[in-house]
Amino acid sequence: TLASPLTYKDFANLPDVSQVSLSPNGKKLFSKIYINNGNVDGSAIEVSDLTTSKKKFVLFTDNSKYDIRWIRWKDDVTLLVGIVFPERRSVGQSARKYKTRETRLMIINTDNDETSMAFSQSFLKQFYVLPVIQDYVIDILPEDKNHILIGLSTRMSMFDVNKFSVFKLNIVTHKSSLIKTDTANIASLQTDLQHNIRVIERIKDGVHHIEVKDMVTNKWR
């Protein structure tokens, strides 16, 4: 008998499992799982306890409102999850709306399954333009249980220019302290092993520029 003809689904189906990673102490394992059993269709984060062999889902999305972009351990219990979704938004008092592709950062406690957004609404209200990208984690600060370094690019007021700011975010209280503010043409930042911002990659007029901070003179070059 002839085999059934191939369909686009044979080539386009998402992998069943991806983004697998052990917790720092090696006792837990997360994986992003694609689910399609007829009644349920979407993506989930499954966490396996390797000491008890128990498994559970800590997050599920049907991908209609948002998709899971990336997952990372903050510590042995906490997951940092970047999500992405389409949006239409206006700027300031303008009635015209623009299509955007936005990201947010979620905090998940894998012990009690508590899930929260990284930034509080009171914190975000200070910006004239709500940051589109809100999941750019610069440093997870592994020795600091409650904090991470995260970058946001936006305008603080109608008359301000776009700026890139680095905040030290408390993932428990969701309070933030400003670490550094710079011009908005920053593509990426890197920290050293002491968690100091040492490398800045800028893009201006299509040209990439790398700046490195001298810790002796405290100057960028």
Protein Blocks (a to p, Z undefined) as FASTA:
>chain_A
ZZddddfklmmpccfbgciacdfkopaccddddddehjagcdddddddfklopacdfbdc
ehlmpccfbdcdfblmbccddddddddddehjbfbdcdddddddddddfklopacdfbdf
klmmmpmbacfblcbcfbgolmlmkbccddddddfbfkbccddddddddfklopacdfbd
cdfkbfbdcddfkopafbdcddeehiacdddddfklopaZZ
